[in-house]
Amino acid sequence: MAVGGVGSSLLLMSGVVVTVGLCRRLARRRLRSRPLLFAFLVEMFSTFQICACTNELSLLGNVEPKPHTALTLTYGFTVLHGLTLAGSACNPCGTLQPMWAGGTSLSLGGLKIAAQFVAAVLARVFMHFIWSLEMTEPHLGALSQGCSSPMQTTEMQAFCIELLFSVVFQLAVLRAESVNPKYRVHLIALLITMLVYAG
């Protein structure tokens, strides 16, 4: 893949990050008096950012030199997400854990999980639209690749690996809560990058 293709993907992901940042800021200013709507929208915007960027990063898995480029981008964007999406769980496991601990009400937790699923669907539709335009090299044929291209495994094996790594990740995040926040982002990004490489 040419450098221009990687550059266009990075530009697309940067645009998503900036747009989500503006939407979160607008929601924070306008919707503080409506906490449930505010929580729903912030969680939805944040999850949209993660899902859209992850979809785009999946196209860059075969960029030479493999796997160094993909792992570097994974680490960099994980740090970026950690810094820009503070206060958002962006996944159901991250929302369920405080609910079980009693730190989040059932209604607020359910609302956040609903926002996460809505955002995942919206991100998928958005990325399919962008890929269907085929304006850059990484997007050529992206819709026909499906789920098997970057993983090179069966869906059952992928499910088991994802389940195992999700448990490892969640346990590590719980242990990392005592780490200084400015180091925690890098620690979690390193863990995610190692799990991606191992997977």
C-alpha positions as CSV (number, residue, x, y, z in Angstrom):
1,M,0.0,0.0,0.0
2,A,1.3,3.4,-0.9
3,V,2.2,6.1,1.6
4,G,-0.6,8.2,0.2
5,G,-3.1,5.5,1.1
6,V,-1.9,5.4,4.7
7,G,-2.0,9.2,4.7
8,S,-5.6,9.3,3.5
9,S,-6.6,6.8,6.2
10,L,-4.8,8.8,8.9
11,L,-6.5,12.0,7.6
12,L,-9.9,10.2,7.8
13,M,-9.3,9.0,11.3
14,S,-8.1,12.4,12.4
15,G,-11.2,14.0,11.0
16,V,-13.3,11.6,12.9
17,V,-11.4,12.4,16.2
18,V,-11.8,16.1,15.6
19,T,-15.5,15.9,14.7
20,V,-16.2,13.7,17.8
21,G,-14.3,16.2,20.0
22,L,-16.4,19.1,18.7
23,C,-19.6,17.1,19.2
24,R,-18.7,16.2,22.7
25,R,-17.8,19.8,23.5
26,L,-21.1,21.0,22.1
27,A,-23.0,18.4,24.0
28,R,-21.2,19.4,27.2
29,R,-22.1,23.1,26.7
30,R,-25.7,22.6,25.6
31,L,-27.0,19.6,27.5
32,R,-25.7,19.8,31.0
33,S,-29.2,20.4,32.3
34,R,-30.4,17.1,30.7
35,P,-28.0,14.5,32.2
36,L,-29.5,11.4,30.6
37,L,-29.5,12.8,27.1
38,F,-26.0,14.2,27.7
39,A,-24.7,10.8,28.9
40,F,-26.3,9.0,25.9
41,L,-24.8,11.4,23.4
42,V,-21.3,11.6,24.9
43,E,-21.2,7.8,25.1
44,M,-22.5,7.5,21.5
45,F,-20.0,10.0,20.1
46,S,-17.1,8.4,22.0
47,T,-18.0,4.8,20.9
48,F,-18.5,6.0,17.3
49,Q,-14.9,7.4,17.3
50,I,-13.5,4.1,18.6
51,C,-15.5,2.0,16.1
52,A,-14.9,4.1,13.1
53,C,-11.1,4.3,13.7
54,T,-10.9,0.6,14.4
55,N,-12.7,-0.2,11.1
56,E,-10.2,2.0,9.3
57,L,-7.2,0.6,11.1
58,S,-8.3,-2.9,10.1
59,L,-7.6,-1.9,6.5
60,L,-4.0,-0.9,7.4
61,G,-3.1,-4.4,8.8
62,N,-1.2,-5.3,5.7
63,V,0.9,-2.2,5.4
64,E,4.6,-2.9,5.0
65,P,6.6,-3.3,7.1
66,K,4.2,-5.8,8.7
67,P,3.3,-5.9,11.5
68,H,5.2,-2.8,12.7
69,T,3.1,-0.2,11.0
70,A,-0.2,-1.6,12.1
71,L,1.0,-2.0,15.7
72,T,2.5,1.5,15.8
73,L,-0.8,2.9,14.5
74,T,-2.8,0.8,17.1
75,Y,-0.6,2.1,19.9
76,G,-0.8,5.7,18.7
77,F,-4.6,5.7,18.2
78,T,-5.2,3.9,21.5
79,V,-3.3,6.7,23.3
80,L,-5.2,9.3,21.3
81,H,-8.5,7.7,22.3
82,G,-7.5,7.5,25.9
83,L,-6.6,11.1,26.0
84,T,-9.6,12.4,24.1
85,L,-12.4,10.2,25.4
86,A,-11.9,10.5,29.1
87,G,-14.9,9.6,31.1
88,S,-16.4,7.3,28.5
89,A,-16.5,3.5,28.7
90,C,-17.0,2.9,24.9
91,N,-17.8,-0.8,25.5
92,P,-20.5,-2.8,27.4
93,C,-17.9,-4.5,29.7
94,G,-16.6,-1.1,30.8
95,T,-20.2,-0.1,31.6
96,L,-21.3,-3.3,33.3
97,Q,-18.4,-3.3,35.8
98,P,-19.4,-0.1,37.6
99,M,-23.0,-1.2,37.4
100,W,-22.2,-4.4,39.3
101,A,-20.1,-2.4,41.8
102,G,-23.0,-0.1,42.4
103,G,-21.3,3.0,41.1
104,T,-23.7,3.4,38.2
105,S,-27.5,3.0,38.2
106,L,-29.2,0.4,36.1
107,S,-31.0,3.0,34.0
108,L,-27.9,5.0,33.3
109,G,-25.8,1.9,32.5
110,G,-28.5,0.6,30.2
111,L,-28.7,3.9,28.5
112,K,-24.9,3.9,27.9
113,I,-24.9,0.4,26.6
114,A,-27.7,1.3,24.2
115,A,-25.7,4.3,23.1
116,Q,-22.7,2.0,22.4
117,F,-24.7,-0.3,20.2
118,V,-26.2,2.6,18.3
119,A,-22.8,4.1,17.8
120,A,-21.3,0.8,16.6
121,V,-24.1,0.5,14.0
122,L,-23.7,4.1,12.9
123,A,-19.9,3.8,12.6
124,R,-20.3,0.6,10.5
125,V,-22.8,2.3,8.2
126,F,-20.6,5.4,8.0
127,M,-17.4,3.4,7.2
128,H,-19.2,1.3,4.6
129,F,-20.4,4.5,2.9
130,I,-16.8,5.9,3.0
131,W,-15.4,2.7,1.7
132,S,-18.0,2.4,-1.1
133,L,-16.7,5.7,-2.5
134,E,-13.3,4.0,-3.1
135,M,-11.5,7.4,-3.3
136,T,-8.2,6.0,-1.9
137,E,-6.2,2.8,-2.3
138,P,-7.0,1.3,1.1
139,H,-10.7,1.6,0.4
140,L,-10.5,-0.3,-3.0
141,G,-12.3,-3.6,-2.4
142,A,-12.7,-2.9,1.4
143,L,-16.3,-3.9,1.4
144,S,-15.6,-7.3,-0.2
145,Q,-12.8,-8.2,2.2
146,G,-15.3,-8.9,5.1
147,C,-14.2,-10.1,8.5
148,S,-11.8,-12.8,7.5
149,S,-9.1,-10.9,5.7
150,P,-7.1,-9.4,8.6
151,M,-7.9,-12.2,11.0
152,Q,-7.1,-15.2,8.9
153,T,-9.0,-17.5,11.3
154,T,-12.5,-18.9,11.8
155,E,-15.2,-17.0,13.5
156,M,-15.2,-19.4,16.4
157,Q,-11.5,-19.1,17.0
158,A,-11.8,-15.3,16.7
159,F,-14.7,-15.3,19.3
160,C,-12.6,-17.4,21.7
161,I,-9.5,-15.2,21.3
162,E,-11.6,-12.1,21.8
163,L,-13.3,-13.5,24.9
164,L,-10.0,-14.5,26.4
165,F,-8.3,-11.2,25.6
166,S,-11.3,-9.2,26.9
167,V,-11.1,-10.9,30.2
168,V,-7.3,-10.3,30.4
169,F,-7.8,-6.7,29.4
170,Q,-10.6,-6.0,31.9
171,L,-8.6,-7.5,34.7
172,A,-5.5,-5.5,33.8
173,V,-7.6,-2.3,33.6
174,L,-8.9,-2.9,37.1
175,R,-5.3,-3.3,38.4
176,A,-4.2,-0.2,36.5
177,E,-6.7,2.1,38.3
178,S,-4.1,2.9,40.9
179,V,-1.5,4.0,38.3
180,N,-1.0,7.7,37.7
181,P,-3.5,8.8,35.0
182,K,-0.8,10.2,32.7
183,Y,1.0,6.8,32.7
184,R,-2.2,4.7,32.7
185,V,-3.1,5.7,29.1
186,H,0.3,4.5,27.8
187,L,0.1,1.3,29.9
188,I,-3.4,0.4,28.6
189,A,-2.3,1.3,25.0
190,L,0.7,-1.0,25.4
191,L,-1.5,-3.8,26.7
192,I,-3.9,-3.4,23.8
193,T,-1.1,-3.4,21.3
194,M,0.4,-6.5,22.8
195,L,-3.0,-8.2,22.7
196,V,-3.5,-7.2,19.1
197,Y,-0.1,-8.6,18.2
198,A,-0.7,-11.9,20.2
199,G,-4.2,-12.2,18.6
